[in-house]
Amino acid sequence: MEVVKDYDVHIDSKKRVTLRGAKYQYYNVREYENGCIMLEPRELATPETISERTLEYMDQAIRNFKMGKVSAPIDISDF
């Protein structure tokens, strides 16, 4: 693999590193025991469908609501 950029960075006071001219907004980070850090670009996408597990949880929530298994009302007047 060819090196496209090679530069040194430092960690700021909040333990952050700035990537110059980053092509992606999101990266997956892997830190290894020897100190190496691997960044892999990620593209976040909206899922096309809702997972089966999520649909099951939603169905269970509606069944609980219909049976009256609900928590006490939450006061959100402060917001």
VENTAJO-V277790 format. One record per pair of residues at least 6 apart in sequence whose C-alpha atoms are under 8 Angstrom apart, sorted by the first residue. I is the first residue (numbers start at 0). GAP is how many residues later the second one is. If there is no record, write none. Layout:
((I,GAP) (I,GAP))
//
This chain:
((8,8) (8,9) (9,7) (10,6) (23,17) (23,18) (23,19) (24,16) (24,17) (24,18) (25,15) (25,16) (25,17) (25,18) (26,12) (26,13) (26,14) (26,15) (27,10) (27,11) (27,12) (27,13) (27,14) (28,8) (28,9) (28,10) (28,11) (29,7) (29,8) (29,9) (30,6) (30,7) (63,6))
//
